[in-house]
Amino acid sequence: MTKIKNFFSRLSKLTLLHPLLVLVLASLLSASLLYLPFVFHLNSFLGLRYPEKFNFSTILLNFDSLNYITVAKTWYNPQKITTLFPNTPANYFPAHFPAYPALIWLIAQIPTVDFPHASIIATLITSVTASVAFYYLIVLILKDKKKALNLSLLFILFPARWLVVKNVPSPEPLFITLVLAAVYFFKKEQYAKSALFTILAQITKSPGILLAGSLGLTATIKIYQEKTNLKKAVKKFWPILITPLGLIAVFSFYKLTTSDFFAYFKTGNNIHLFWPPFQVFNFQGEWTNTIYLEDVYLIYLLGAVLLFELYKKYQTDILFIFPAIFYFSTCFVAHRDISRYLLPAVPFLLLGGEKFFNNKKFITALIILLPALFLYAINFISFNVMPLADWTPYL
């Protein structure tokens, strides 16, 4: 028993010497385990018998991969979309912001890499950068590398919806990387760098504007608390004032490519905000259509509990203000997939509950339930697939 304890003690010290390597390896290992039945075309895996689903095309076809590939190949040009992808109206695609497609396009310039595989490579790379950015932010806040590494390793696997999103073509890992980088540099009072990452976040996903608003509100509170005069405040925080340029840049690009500055607001039913709040619990909602929603309630409840923990520690800090605004906005989202909408707030919610999540009881329970976690992810990926008859236009 003593030898086993000594082994794990040495292993723990070794991981702290090379935390970034540990995060990269852990990310790749989790992805490899998740991809196992799809790469090897297994007939069954841990009781799941989906031989027709267990192939890598299933990974590549997960929502909304084809939409982002379409953008990467056409850049919203209506004529190109109509020619290459006639089954979807051209006005639908401005719902998908250009930063992630730009990364797909860049990787697809590598010889032998087609656009579908470029999309998953882009996601896997940014999944690693999200873990690394989270680690650096937690080290900055807690001044404890061990706790930071533990939380970052947890964030590779948890929550379960994140395990799925970070291993299929999706913009969330890139978006979360940029959010964490923006908050990191804001905490270090390097406001120009924070503004740059905030602008990039807005070019990635529309909720990036919530980050810009959160930084602006936090800066305003700091100015009030420090009783800074207007001239000094503008000199100090001017980069934060220009962060809405990200959204303006996207809309200006839409004007160039679609001739419509407000094309985003004409994409159909892609804006899922409704009044009054909590319309996700309306069975008749187009994106709900089920009565089995207890998990959504529990997500809201757990999120609120962790927000209260954040408030006790950070109150008017960006570490509380951003996730609070983001959480509040999800209360108006009428969509069954609330867990995905809430993902950008998750790193901060993990920080709020860091004592609980670093507790041995929680870690033990998580390890015991790892098979269930991966079964959830594999099952979800297997059936969250976009219909496609011909890959040719997407290659």
Secondary structure, DSSP 8 states (H G I E B T S, - for coil): -HHHHHHHHHHHHHHHHSHHHHHHHHHHHHHHHHHHHHHTT-S-BTTB--TTT-SHHHHHTBTTHHHHHHHHHHTT-HHHHHHH-TTS-GGGGGGS-SHHHHHHHHHHTSTT--HHHHHHHHHHHHHHHHHHHHHHHHHHHH--HHHHHHHHHHHHH-SHHHHHHTTSS-SHHHHHHHHHHHHHHHHTT-HHHHHHHHHHHHHH-TTHHHHHHHHHHHHHHHHHHHT--HHHHHHHHHHHHTTTHHHHHHHHHHHHHHS-TTGGGGSSS---B-SSS-GGG-TTSTTT--S--HHHHHHHHHHHHHHHHHHHHHTTSHHHHHHHHHHHHHTTB--S-HHHHTGGGHHHHHHHTHHHHTSHHHHHHHHHTHHHHHHHHHHHHHH-B---S--GGG-
